[in-house]
């Protein structure tokens, strides 16, 4: 992972509520990156996983899709079609 992509992912993660463990992991990866100029494949994979999880959660809980007024199953249960 190059520095530009790494910084981009960190910037995007700043906009999400992170758990204590996620924050600790990110801090450790930042330290490793500054010391070594790169991240390991495993660190990269975990960072991307955290980001994808946050994106998924945001889409799942804050989607703007309308809630149906009546569930389709209800019409089948009461005998109307």
Residue frames relative to the residue before (quaternion, step in Angstrom):
aa qw qx qy qz dx dy dz
X 1.0000 0.0000 0.0000 0.0000 0.00 0.00 0.00
X 0.3340 -0.7485 0.5351 0.2048 3.54 -0.80 0.95
X 0.7042 -0.4915 0.3175 0.4021 3.55 -1.28 0.38
X 0.6409 0.5399 -0.3350 0.4307 3.59 0.94 -0.82
X 0.6783 0.4774 -0.2878 0.4787 3.59 0.89 -0.93
X 0.6266 0.5460 -0.3274 0.4494 3.56 1.00 -0.86
X 0.6847 0.4771 -0.2799 0.4745 3.57 0.85 -0.96
X 0.6182 0.5488 -0.3373 0.4505 3.58 1.06 -0.73
X 0.6692 0.4865 -0.3015 0.4739 3.59 0.89 -0.92
X 0.6473 0.5105 -0.3241 0.4641 3.59 0.95 -0.82
X 0.6372 0.5284 -0.3220 0.4594 3.58 0.98 -0.84
X 0.6813 0.4864 -0.2894 0.4642 3.57 0.90 -0.91
X 0.6576 0.5139 -0.3143 0.4525 3.60 1.00 -0.74
X 0.5565 0.6149 -0.3905 0.3997 3.59 1.17 -0.45
X 0.6705 0.5176 -0.2897 0.4457 3.58 1.18 -0.51
X 0.6767 0.4539 -0.2811 0.5071 3.57 1.29 0.01
X 0.4936 -0.6173 0.5151 0.3318 3.53 -1.21 0.51
X 0.1413 -0.8088 0.5697 0.0356 3.55 -0.65 1.15
X 0.4915 -0.6214 0.5123 0.3315 3.54 -1.18 0.56
X 0.6751 -0.4730 0.3654 0.4325 3.56 -1.28 0.25
X 0.6655 0.5048 -0.3067 0.4562 3.59 0.92 -0.89
X 0.6380 0.5138 -0.3318 0.4678 3.60 1.00 -0.77
X 0.6454 0.5154 -0.3190 0.4649 3.58 0.97 -0.85
X 0.6581 0.5083 -0.3074 0.4626 3.57 0.94 -0.90
X 0.6455 0.5195 -0.3194 0.4598 3.57 0.98 -0.85
X 0.6667 0.5051 -0.3031 0.4566 3.57 0.88 -0.94
X 0.6364 0.5187 -0.3280 0.4673 3.59 0.98 -0.80
X 0.6600 0.5040 -0.3065 0.4653 3.59 0.96 -0.85
X 0.6512 0.5036 -0.3136 0.4733 3.59 1.00 -0.81
X 0.6225 0.5316 -0.3392 0.4635 3.59 0.99 -0.79
X 0.6538 0.5070 -0.3118 0.4672 3.58 0.92 -0.90
X 0.6538 0.5116 -0.3062 0.4658 3.58 0.92 -0.93
X 0.6518 0.5268 -0.3099 0.4490 3.56 0.96 -0.90
X 0.6820 0.4856 -0.2925 0.4620 3.59 0.91 -0.88
X 0.6779 0.4862 -0.2911 0.4682 3.57 1.10 -0.67
X 0.8112 0.2907 -0.1088 0.4955 3.58 0.97 -0.89
X 0.4339 -0.7295 0.4392 0.2946 3.59 1.23 -0.22
X 0.7627 0.2088 -0.1538 0.5925 3.57 1.26 0.25
X 0.3087 -0.6966 0.5988 0.2469 3.54 -1.33 0.10
X 0.5350 -0.6148 0.4609 0.3513 3.55 -1.17 0.48
X 0.6565 -0.4962 0.3830 0.4197 3.56 -1.27 0.30
X 0.6471 0.5204 -0.3188 0.4570 3.56 1.00 -0.79
X 0.6454 0.5078 -0.3186 0.4734 3.60 0.95 -0.84
X 0.6406 0.5254 -0.3160 0.4624 3.56 0.97 -0.88
X 0.6613 0.5157 -0.3017 0.4536 3.56 0.90 -0.91
X 0.6711 0.4896 -0.2975 0.4705 3.59 0.93 -0.87
X 0.6320 0.5282 -0.3306 0.4607 3.60 0.96 -0.82
X 0.6749 0.4791 -0.2951 0.4774 3.57 0.89 -0.91
X 0.6259 0.5394 -0.3326 0.4547 3.59 1.07 -0.70
X 0.6310 0.5179 -0.3271 0.4760 3.58 0.99 -0.83
X 0.6698 0.5033 -0.3035 0.4537 3.57 0.88 -0.94
X 0.6670 0.5007 -0.3054 0.4596 3.60 0.88 -0.92
X 0.6275 0.5363 -0.3303 0.4577 3.57 1.05 -0.75
X 0.6644 0.4973 -0.3043 0.4677 3.58 0.95 -0.87
X 0.6313 0.5197 -0.3277 0.4733 3.59 1.02 -0.79
X 0.6621 0.5087 -0.3096 0.4550 3.57 0.88 -0.94
X 0.6622 0.5089 -0.3104 0.4540 3.59 0.89 -0.93
X 0.6520 0.5150 -0.3216 0.4542 3.56 0.94 -0.82
X 0.6701 0.4882 -0.2969 0.4737 3.57 0.94 -0.88
X 0.6730 0.5168 -0.2971 0.4379 3.58 0.95 -0.87
X 0.7863 0.3523 -0.1761 0.4760 3.58 0.88 -0.88
X 0.7781 0.3087 -0.1697 0.5201 3.58 1.13 -0.41
X 0.3036 0.7601 -0.5265 0.2300 3.56 1.14 0.49
X 0.3952 -0.7342 0.5108 0.2094 3.54 -1.13 0.64
X 0.3590 0.7302 -0.5077 0.2832 3.56 1.20 0.40
X 0.4941 -0.6767 0.4541 0.3029 3.57 -0.90 0.88
X 0.4148 -0.6775 0.5483 0.2614 3.54 -1.11 0.73
X 0.4591 -0.6894 0.4712 0.3032 3.61 -0.76 0.93
X 0.5057 -0.6618 0.4655 0.2994 3.56 -1.03 0.82
X 0.7924 0.0769 -0.0274 0.6045 3.56 1.08 -0.70
X 0.4191 -0.6997 0.5145 0.2648 3.53 -0.90 0.87
X 0.5624 -0.6259 0.4148 0.3463 3.62 -0.93 0.78
X 0.6134 0.5774 -0.3474 0.4120 3.59 1.05 -0.71
X 0.5913 0.6048 -0.3692 0.3849 3.62 1.02 -0.71
X 0.6619 0.5049 -0.3228 0.4503 3.60 0.88 -0.84
X 0.6549 0.4949 -0.3221 0.4716 3.60 1.06 -0.62
X 0.6608 0.5279 -0.3134 0.4318 3.60 1.02 -0.68
X 0.7489 0.3785 -0.2351 0.4905 3.57 0.96 -0.78
X 0.6205 -0.6069 0.3149 0.3839 3.60 1.25 0.25
X 0.6062 0.5304 -0.3785 0.4560 3.60 1.20 -0.10
X 0.1782 -0.7907 0.5780 0.0946 3.54 -1.07 0.69
